[in-house]
């Protein structure tokens, strides 16, 4: 498949998942309005739709009809979006998908509509954003309970997929988020790429793994194929996050929708940082250590840091790590029946690796 064809295929599946969400009755029952609107804020802004697409591709690869997996695809998108709400609070980010983060948007609404000022407005925004994020797992559970409506998936299978998401995938995601925060406070010289990739596999890879397994399960795949597709998803998720960590160094911030300097001010230990630090001399290491993780670093200091990390080979190193996980993912596809859907999965994986937004 060409790049244009796989992008079109991804977008088509994302639209179907969002249409399913728009027709679902869960959100309309959420009150008050600020909580309801915060819960759906990022969904309304779109996104790449990679997770719903892989759910549906894996269902097709298993021999099922894609629409059988719509509820699972919608649950995957909801899960991804509620984790973003919490992630933005943790990282103190201001932008997401070209607009204010949920906590900032609700702080502004608290000020404009409730007359709150200063810290009170900020606290209101954080409070509603936290609660909106907490609403996400409830919505995902509701969606997965609807899987048997497809006339194929049993209630037992729906319950199992819901349990795998709530009791295995989400705890791993939360563990990865915690490790991300802890690593950002660890001495840079002591952080290994293995520790970073273990964190990335949990923070990002696990949800992709669940997506692939869910689609394959609904499609009726054999256990060995489900396992292969799950491993494919996990490796792709790790590659995805490595690529994501390189985007601030060359991508248009208007397309990424997120401030480029935020990860550096937060002190994120990415493969970009580790690769550059490994290649740096004493003077450059000193600058990296003194600037990375300083939330009061000036824009000029952050720009110099970005230039140093790129010049020292950090971006190239992270991209190489991404390629390794991509190759591992493609090896897992060897155990999946040949056909158009396996080709789409390979093209989807290639898009994750080559994307620039």
C-alpha positions as CSV (number, residue, x, y, z in Angstrom):
1,X,0.0,0.0,0.0
2,X,1.1,3.6,-0.6
3,X,1.4,6.1,2.2
4,X,-1.7,7.9,0.9
5,X,-3.7,4.6,0.8
6,X,-2.8,3.6,4.4
7,X,-3.5,7.1,5.7
8,X,-6.9,7.0,4.0
9,X,-7.6,3.5,5.4
10,X,-6.7,4.7,9.0
11,X,-8.8,7.8,8.7
12,X,-11.8,5.7,7.5
13,X,-11.6,3.4,10.5
14,X,-11.2,6.4,12.9
15,X,-14.3,8.0,11.4
16,X,-16.3,4.8,12.0
17,X,-15.2,4.6,15.6
18,X,-16.0,8.2,16.2
19,X,-19.4,7.8,14.6
20,X,-20.0,4.9,16.9
21,X,-19.1,7.1,19.9
22,X,-21.3,9.9,18.7
23,X,-24.3,7.5,18.5
24,X,-23.5,6.0,21.9
25,X,-25.7,7.2,24.8
26,X,-23.1,7.2,27.6
27,X,-21.8,10.7,27.2
28,X,-25.2,12.4,27.1
29,X,-25.9,11.1,30.6
30,X,-22.7,12.7,32.0
31,X,-23.4,15.9,34.0
32,X,-22.7,18.7,34.7
33,X,-21.9,20.2,31.3
34,X,-18.3,21.0,32.1
35,X,-17.6,17.4,33.0
36,X,-19.4,16.1,30.0
37,X,-17.6,18.5,27.6
38,X,-14.2,17.9,29.2
39,X,-14.6,14.1,28.9
40,X,-15.1,14.4,25.1
41,X,-12.8,17.4,24.5
42,X,-9.9,15.6,22.8
43,X,-12.2,13.2,21.0
44,X,-13.8,16.2,19.3
45,X,-10.5,17.5,18.1
46,X,-9.8,14.3,16.1
47,X,-6.4,12.7,16.3
48,X,-4.5,10.2,14.2
49,X,-7.0,7.3,15.0
50,X,-4.2,4.7,15.0
51,X,-5.6,2.6,17.8
52,X,-9.2,2.1,16.4
53,X,-7.6,1.3,13.0
54,X,-5.4,-1.5,14.4
55,X,-8.3,-3.0,16.3
56,X,-10.3,-3.2,13.1
57,X,-7.4,-4.3,10.9
58,X,-6.6,-7.1,13.4
59,X,-10.3,-8.2,13.4
60,X,-10.1,-8.4,9.6
61,X,-6.8,-10.3,9.7
62,X,-8.4,-12.9,12.0
63,X,-11.1,-13.4,9.3
64,X,-13.9,-11.4,11.0
65,X,-15.9,-8.5,9.8
66,X,-14.4,-5.1,10.8
67,X,-17.7,-3.8,12.2
68,X,-17.8,-6.6,14.7
69,X,-14.9,-4.8,16.5
70,X,-16.4,-1.2,16.4
71,X,-17.2,-1.2,20.2
72,X,-13.7,-2.3,21.0
73,X,-12.2,0.3,18.6
74,X,-14.3,3.0,20.2
75,X,-13.2,1.8,23.7
76,X,-9.5,2.0,22.6
77,X,-10.0,5.6,21.4
78,X,-11.7,6.6,24.6
79,X,-9.0,4.9,26.7
80,X,-6.2,6.7,24.8
81,X,-7.9,10.0,25.2
82,X,-8.5,9.8,28.9
83,X,-4.9,8.9,29.5
84,X,-4.0,12.1,27.5
85,X,-6.0,14.2,29.9
86,X,-4.1,12.9,32.9
87,X,-0.8,12.9,31.0
88,X,-1.2,16.6,30.3
89,X,-1.7,17.3,34.0
90,X,1.3,15.3,34.9
91,X,3.5,17.0,32.3
92,X,2.0,20.5,33.0
93,X,1.4,20.9,29.2
94,X,-0.5,23.8,27.8
95,X,-1.3,22.5,24.3
96,X,-2.8,19.4,22.9
97,X,-4.0,18.8,19.3
98,X,-3.7,22.5,18.4
99,X,-5.7,23.8,21.4
100,X,-5.5,24.3,25.1
101,X,-5.1,21.2,27.3
102,X,-8.3,20.2,29.1
103,X,-7.1,21.5,32.5
104,X,-6.2,24.9,30.9
105,X,-9.5,25.1,29.0
106,X,-11.5,24.4,32.1
107,X,-9.5,26.9,34.1
108,X,-10.4,29.5,31.5
109,X,-14.0,28.5,31.6
110,X,-14.0,28.6,35.4
111,X,-12.8,32.1,35.2
112,X,-15.2,33.3,32.5
113,X,-18.3,31.5,33.6
114,X,-17.9,31.1,37.4
115,X,-15.9,34.2,38.2
116,X,-12.9,32.3,39.5
117,X,-9.5,34.0,39.6
118,X,-5.9,32.9,39.8
119,X,-5.2,29.8,41.7
120,X,-8.9,29.1,42.2
121,X,-9.4,29.0,38.4
122,X,-6.3,26.8,38.0
123,X,-7.5,24.4,40.7
124,X,-11.0,24.2,39.1
125,X,-9.4,23.3,35.8
126,X,-7.3,20.6,37.3
127,X,-10.2,19.2,39.3
128,X,-12.6,18.9,36.4
129,X,-9.8,17.5,34.1
130,X,-9.0,14.8,36.7
131,X,-12.6,13.9,37.0
132,X,-13.0,13.8,33.2
133,X,-10.1,11.5,32.9
134,X,-11.6,9.3,35.6
135,X,-14.8,9.1,33.5
136,X,-12.9,7.5,30.6
137,X,-12.5,4.0,32.1
138,X,-16.3,4.0,32.9
139,X,-17.1,4.9,29.3
140,X,-14.7,2.2,27.9
141,X,-16.3,-0.4,30.2
142,X,-19.7,0.6,28.9
143,X,-18.6,0.3,25.3
144,X,-17.1,-3.1,25.7
145,X,-20.3,-4.3,27.4
146,X,-21.9,-3.5,24.0
147,X,-19.7,-5.9,22.0
148,X,-22.3,-8.8,22.0
149,X,-24.7,-6.4,20.1
150,X,-22.7,-7.4,17.0
151,X,-24.4,-10.8,17.2
152,X,-21.0,-12.7,17.2
153,X,-19.1,-11.8,20.3
154,X,-20.2,-13.6,23.5
155,X,-20.8,-11.9,26.8
156,X,-18.0,-14.0,28.2
157,X,-15.5,-12.7,25.6
158,X,-16.7,-9.1,26.1
159,X,-16.1,-9.5,29.9
160,X,-12.7,-11.0,29.3
161,X,-11.6,-8.1,27.0
162,X,-12.9,-5.6,29.5
163,X,-11.0,-7.3,32.3
164,X,-7.8,-7.4,30.2
165,X,-8.2,-3.7,29.7
166,X,-9.1,-2.6,33.2
167,X,-7.0,-5.1,35.2
168,X,-4.0,-5.6,33.0
169,X,-3.5,-2.9,30.4
170,X,-4.5,0.2,32.4
171,X,-2.4,-0.7,35.5
172,X,0.6,-1.2,33.2
173,X,-0.1,2.2,31.6
174,X,-0.2,3.8,35.0
175,X,3.0,2.0,36.0
176,X,4.7,3.3,32.8
177,X,3.5,6.9,33.6
178,X,4.9,6.6,37.1
179,X,8.2,5.3,35.8
180,X,8.4,8.1,33.3
181,X,8.1,10.6,36.2
182,X,10.7,8.8,38.3
183,X,13.2,8.5,35.5
184,X,12.9,12.2,34.8
185,X,14.3,12.7,38.4
186,X,17.0,10.1,38.1
187,X,20.7,11.1,37.4
188,X,21.0,11.1,33.7
189,X,24.3,9.1,33.7
190,X,22.5,6.3,35.5
191,X,19.5,5.9,33.1
192,X,19.8,3.1,30.6
193,X,18.0,2.8,27.3
194,X,16.6,-0.6,28.5
195,X,14.9,1.2,31.4
196,X,13.5,3.8,29.1
197,X,12.1,1.2,26.7
198,X,10.6,-0.8,29.5
199,X,8.8,2.4,30.5
200,X,7.7,3.1,26.9
201,X,6.4,-0.5,26.4
202,X,4.1,0.0,29.4
203,X,3.2,3.6,28.8
204,X,2.4,3.3,25.1
205,X,3.0,-0.3,23.9
206,X,0.6,-2.0,26.2
207,X,-2.5,-0.2,24.8
208,X,-1.5,-1.0,21.3
209,X,-1.0,-4.6,22.4
210,X,-4.6,-4.7,23.9
211,X,-6.0,-3.1,20.7
212,X,-4.4,-5.8,18.5
213,X,-5.4,-8.6,20.8
214,X,-9.0,-7.3,21.1
215,X,-9.5,-7.0,17.4
216,X,-8.1,-10.5,16.8
217,X,-10.2,-12.0,19.6
218,X,-13.4,-10.5,18.2
219,X,-12.4,-11.7,14.8
220,X,-12.1,-15.3,16.0
221,X,-8.4,-15.7,15.7
222,X,-6.6,-18.8,17.1
223,X,-4.7,-18.2,20.4
224,X,-1.3,-18.3,18.7
225,X,-2.4,-15.6,16.2
226,X,-3.8,-13.4,19.0
227,X,-0.5,-13.7,20.8
228,X,1.5,-12.8,17.6
229,X,-0.7,-9.8,16.9
230,X,-0.5,-8.7,20.5
231,X,3.3,-8.8,20.4
232,X,3.2,-6.9,17.0
233,X,1.1,-4.2,18.7
234,X,3.4,-3.9,21.7
235,X,6.5,-3.5,19.5
236,X,4.8,-1.0,17.3
237,X,3.7,1.0,20.3
238,X,7.3,1.2,21.5
239,X,8.5,2.3,18.1
240,X,5.7,4.8,17.9
241,X,6.8,6.5,21.2
242,X,10.4,6.6,20.1
243,X,9.3,8.4,16.9
244,X,7.0,10.7,18.9
245,X,10.0,11.7,21.1
246,X,11.9,12.9,18.0
247,X,9.1,15.1,16.5
248,X,9.9,18.2,18.5
249,X,13.3,18.4,16.9
250,X,12.1,18.8,13.3
251,X,8.3,18.7,13.1
252,X,6.0,21.7,12.7
253,X,4.5,22.5,16.1
254,X,1.3,23.5,14.4
255,X,0.9,19.9,13.1
256,X,2.0,18.1,16.3
257,X,-0.3,20.3,18.4
258,X,2.1,20.3,21.4
259,X,4.7,22.7,22.6
260,X,8.1,21.4,21.5
261,X,10.0,22.4,24.7
262,X,7.7,20.7,27.2
263,X,9.4,17.4,27.4
264,X,12.8,19.1,27.9
265,X,11.6,21.3,30.6
266,X,10.0,18.2,32.3
267,X,13.3,16.4,32.1
268,X,12.1,13.5,30.1
269,X,14.6,10.7,29.7
270,X,14.1,9.8,26.0
271,X,16.3,7.9,23.7
272,X,17.0,11.2,22.0
273,X,18.5,12.5,25.3
274,X,20.4,9.3,26.1
275,X,21.8,8.9,22.6
276,X,23.1,12.5,22.6
277,X,24.4,12.3,26.2
278,X,26.4,9.1,25.3
279,X,28.1,10.9,22.4
280,X,28.7,14.2,24.2
281,X,31.9,15.5,25.6
282,X,32.3,16.9,29.1
283,X,31.2,20.4,28.2
284,X,28.1,19.3,26.4
285,X,27.2,16.8,29.1
286,X,27.4,19.6,31.6
287,X,25.1,21.8,29.6
288,X,22.5,19.0,29.1
289,X,22.6,18.1,32.8
290,X,22.2,21.8,33.8
291,X,19.4,22.6,31.4
292,X,17.3,19.4,31.1
293,X,14.4,19.4,33.6
294,X,14.6,23.1,34.4
295,X,11.0,24.5,34.2
296,X,12.5,28.0,34.4
297,X,14.8,27.5,31.4
298,X,14.5,30.3,28.9
299,X,13.4,29.7,25.4
300,X,16.9,30.4,24.2
301,X,18.4,27.8,26.6
302,X,15.9,25.2,25.5
303,X,16.6,26.0,21.8
304,X,20.3,25.5,22.4
305,X,19.6,22.2,24.2
306,X,17.5,21.0,21.3
307,X,20.2,21.9,18.9
308,X,22.9,20.1,20.9
309,X,20.8,16.9,21.3
310,X,20.1,16.7,17.6
311,X,23.7,17.6,16.6
312,X,25.1,14.9,19.0
313,X,23.1,12.2,17.2
314,X,20.2,11.9,19.7
315,X,17.4,12.0,17.0
316,X,19.2,9.5,14.8
317,X,19.7,7.2,17.8
318,X,16.0,7.3,18.8
319,X,15.0,6.6,15.2
320,X,17.3,3.6,15.1
321,X,15.8,2.3,18.3
322,X,12.4,2.7,16.7
323,X,13.5,0.8,13.6
324,X,14.6,-2.1,15.8
325,X,11.2,-2.4,17.3
326,X,9.5,-2.0,13.9
327,X,11.6,-4.9,12.6
328,X,10.6,-7.0,15.6
329,X,6.9,-6.2,14.9
330,X,7.1,-7.2,11.3
331,X,8.6,-10.6,12.4
332,X,5.5,-11.2,14.5
333,X,3.4,-10.7,11.4
334,X,5.0,-13.8,9.8
335,X,2.7,-15.8,12.0
336,X,-0.4,-14.1,10.7
337,X,-2.4,-15.4,7.7
338,X,-1.3,-13.7,4.5
339,X,-3.8,-11.4,2.8
340,X,-4.9,-7.8,2.4
341,X,-5.2,-7.2,6.2
342,X,-1.7,-8.4,6.9
343,X,-0.5,-6.1,4.2
344,X,-2.5,-3.2,5.8
345,X,-1.0,-4.0,9.2
346,X,2.5,-3.9,7.7
347,X,1.7,-0.5,6.0
348,X,0.2,0.8,9.3
349,X,3.4,-0.1,11.1
350,X,5.5,1.6,8.4
351,X,3.4,4.7,8.8
352,X,4.0,4.8,12.5
353,X,7.8,4.7,11.8
354,X,7.8,7.3,9.0
355,X,5.3,9.8,10.3
356,X,6.2,13.4,10.8
357,X,3.2,14.5,13.0
